Amino acid sequence: MSRYQRGILAEANLHSLYLLFNAVDGVEEDIRHHLAGFHKMITRYDNEYSESELSAFVAVGANYWDQLYPDARPKLLVDFPEIPDAIHHAPNTPYDLFVHIRSDRADVNHLVGSQICDLFGDSVRLAEQVKGFRFLDGRDLTGFVDGTENPHGGRRRDVAIVKDDDEKFIGGSYIHIQRYRHKLDLWKELPVVEQEDIIGRTKADDVEYPSKDKADFAHTKRTSLKDEAGNSIEILRQSMPYGTMKIQGLFFVSCCHTPTAFNLMLESMLVGENGHYDHLLNYTEAETGAAFFAPSIDFLTSYSS
């Protein structure tokens, strides 16, 4: 069984660092070599700062994959979805590489991020960096607990990791990211009961509304989907809040064994059924969106020579 990148399944930490890179043309061999050594570096820092619970993963952009690895492509890897007839816009802002770093120490994240930038050197350009943090008891800055529906235990691996349906890419994961910027001034004007109706959960104690009591526009209604057999469509969220005193939001990260789950959830949020889109989008705006694939460690290291 191919070794998956441990950061994909990592449990919640206190701090995160998200790095988005664009590659320089003509240095693909160098980048493949750097990616092959990525996890050796992460393991070294994890051992040195073991109390920090450091983990990381690296993913390759859908638009860049064929340029970097022209001999093999994950069979379901496609660009970030364009959703027609959407009330709100979900932009496609492709990047070539995405590095996800998490630990319980912001200084360790900074150290590792700096070393990763040194590792890639002049072969890439840093397009964006975002620092995430745990807010209170795992809440989004809207005040509601985030990720309540995440799978637990062994189910995390079942949801997030590619199995034997794509042999060369067993152990990989389809990754989608969006950086949302919240409109907290508008959100805070709403009475708590209206906020709860929009989310479909109570705010203080995080109790989900019964299905019959959820509005069609509720966030939990629009993201709680089932397939034709009645099974829940799941993703593993590795999202965290980010921000300053002026700009605040959520850096959303989806990990899944198929991109279909994210695509269906995004369409349900943006379009919904019978015009009932996710009304949370009236109070937060996606400013970025990109699709990646995080290969197994074995795939990455196979290009070490």
Residue pairs with C-beta under 8 A, 6 or more apart in sequence:
1 170
1 171
2 170
2 171
2 172
2 296
2 297
2 298
2 299
3 171
3 296
3 297
3 298
4 157
4 161
4 171
4 172
4 173
4 296
4 297
5 39
5 56
5 57
5 58
5 173
5 294
5 295
5 296
5 297
6 55
6 57
7 42
7 55
7 56
7 57
7 100
7 101
7 102
8 57
8 160
8 161
8 173
8 236
8 238
8 255
8 294
9 156
9 157
9 160
9 161
9 236
9 255
10 53
10 55
10 102
10 238
12 134
12 138
12 147
13 53
13 55
13 102
13 103
13 104
13 134
14 103
14 104
14 105
14 106
14 133
14 134
15 102
15 103
15 104
15 105
15 106
15 109
15 131
15 132
15 133
15 134
16 100
16 101
16 102
16 109
16 131
16 132
16 133
16 240
16 251
17 101
17 102
17 109
17 110
17 112
17 113
17 129
17 130
17 131
17 132
18 98
18 99
18 100
18 101
18 128
18 129
18 130
18 131
18 132
18 177
18 251
18 253
19 98
19 99
19 101
19 113
19 116
19 117
19 126
19 128
19 129
20 95
20 97
20 98
20 99
20 126
20 127
20 128
20 129
20 177
20 290
21 95
21 96
21 97
21 98
21 99
21 120
21 124
21 125
21 126
21 127
22 95
22 96
22 97
22 124
22 125
22 127
23 31
23 64
23 67
23 68
23 96
23 97
23 123
23 124
23 125
24 122
24 123
24 124
24 125
27 123
28 67
28 68
30 123
31 68
31 97
31 120
31 123
31 124
32 68
32 69
32 303
33 303
33 304
34 119
34 120
34 121
34 123
35 58
35 60
35 300
35 303
36 300
36 301
36 302
36 303
36 304
37 119
37 304
38 56
38 58
38 116
38 119
38 300
39 297
39 300
39 301
41 112
41 115
41 116
41 119
42 54
42 55
42 56
42 112
45 54
45 108
45 111
45 112
45 115
46 52
46 54
46 55
49 103
49 105
49 108
51 104
51 105
52 103
52 104
52 105
52 108
53 102
53 103
53 104
54 101
54 102
54 103
54 105
54 108
54 109
54 112
55 101
55 102
55 103
56 99
56 100
56 101
56 102
56 112
57 99
57 100
57 173
57 294
58 97
58 98
58 99
58 100
58 294
58 300
59 97
59 98
59 99
59 100
59 173
59 175
59 292
59 293
59 294
60 68
60 69
60 96
60 97
60 292
60 293
60 294
60 295
61 94
61 95
61 96
61 97
61 98
61 290
61 291
61 292
62 77
62 78
62 79
62 80
62 94
62 290
62 291
62 292
62 293
63 79
63 94
63 96
64 94
64 96
64 97
65 73
65 74
65 77
65 293
66 73
68 96
69 303
72 168
72 169
74 162
74 166
74 169
74 172
74 174
74 293
74 295
75 166
75 169
76 166
76 174
76 258
76 259
76 260
77 174
77 259
77 291
77 293
78 259
78 291
79 92
79 94
79 291
80 90
80 92
80 93
80 94
80 176
80 289
80 290
80 291
81 90
81 92
81 263
81 266
81 267
81 291
82 92
83 90
83 266
83 267
83 270
83 271
85 271
86 270
86 271
86 277
87 270
87 271
87 277
87 281
88 270
88 277
88 281
88 282
88 285
88 286
89 286
90 178
90 266
90 270
90 286
90 289
91 286
91 287
91 288
91 289
92 289
92 290
93 287
93 288
93 289
93 290
94 290
94 291
95 127
95 128
95 290
95 292
96 124
97 120
97 124
98 175
98 177
98 290
98 292
99 113
99 116
100 238
100 253
101 109
101 112
101 113
101 116
102 109
102 238
103 109
103 112
106 131
106 133
109 131
113 129
117 126
128 179
128 288
130 179
130 242
130 251
131 242
132 239
132 240
132 241
132 242
132 251
133 240
133 241
133 242
134 240
134 241
135 141
135 241
137 145
138 145
138 146
138 147
139 145
139 146
139 241
140 146
140 241
140 250
141 182
141 184
141 241
141 243
141 248
141 249
141 250
142 182
142 184
142 187
142 195
142 199
142 280
142 283
142 284
143 195
143 203
144 195
144 199
144 201
144 203
144 206
145 201
145 206
146 237
146 239
146 241
146 250
147 237
147 239
148 201
148 206
148 208
149 220
149 223
149 224
149 234
150 156
150 236
150 237
151 158
151 159
151 160
151 234
151 236
156 236
158 257
159 234
159 235
159 236
159 255
159 256
159 257
160 173
160 235
160 236
160 255
160 256
160 257
161 171
161 172
161 173
161 257
162 169
162 170
162 171
162 172
162 173
162 174
162 257
163 170
163 257
164 170
166 172
168 299
169 293
169 295
169 296
169 299
170 296
171 295
171 296
171 297
171 298
171 299
172 293
172 294
172 295
172 296
172 299
173 255
173 256
173 257
173 293
173 294
174 255
174 256
174 257
174 258
174 259
174 262
174 291
174 292
174 293
174 294
175 253
175 254
175 255
175 291
175 292
175 293
175 294
176 252
176 253
176 254
176 259
176 262
176 289
176 290
176 291
176 292
177 251
177 252
177 253
177 254
177 288
177 289
177 290
177 292
178 251
178 252
178 286
178 288
178 289
179 242
179 249
179 250
179 251
179 252
179 286
179 287
179 288
180 249
180 250
180 251
180 252
180 284
180 285
180 286
180 287
181 247
181 248
181 249
181 284
181 285
181 287
182 248
182 249
182 250
182 283
182 284
183 282
183 283
183 284
183 285
184 248
184 283
186 282
186 283
187 195
187 283
190 198
192 203
195 203
196 202
196 203
196 209
197 215
197 218
198 215
198 217
198 218
198 219
198 279
198 280
198 283
199 218
199 219
199 220
199 280
200 208
200 209
200 214
200 215
200 218
200 219
200 220
200 221
201 207
201 208
201 209
201 220
202 209
208 220
209 218
209 220
214 220
214 221
215 221
215 276
215 279
216 272
216 273
216 274
216 276
217 272
217 276
217 277
217 278
217 279
218 278
218 279
219 269
219 278
219 279
219 280
222 265
222 268
222 269
222 272
222 276
222 277
222 278
223 265
223 268
223 269
223 278
224 232
225 232
225 233
225 264
225 265
225 268
226 232
226 233
227 233
233 261
233 264
233 265
234 256
234 261
235 254
235 255
235 256
235 261
235 262
235 265
236 254
236 255
236 256
237 252
237 253
237 254
237 255
238 253
238 254
238 255
239 250
239 251
239 252
239 253
240 250
240 251
241 248
241 249
241 250
241 251
242 248
242 249
242 250
242 251
243 249
249 284
249 287
250 284
254 261
254 262
255 294
256 262
259 291
268 278
269 277
269 278
269 280
269 281
270 277
270 278
270 281
271 277
272 278
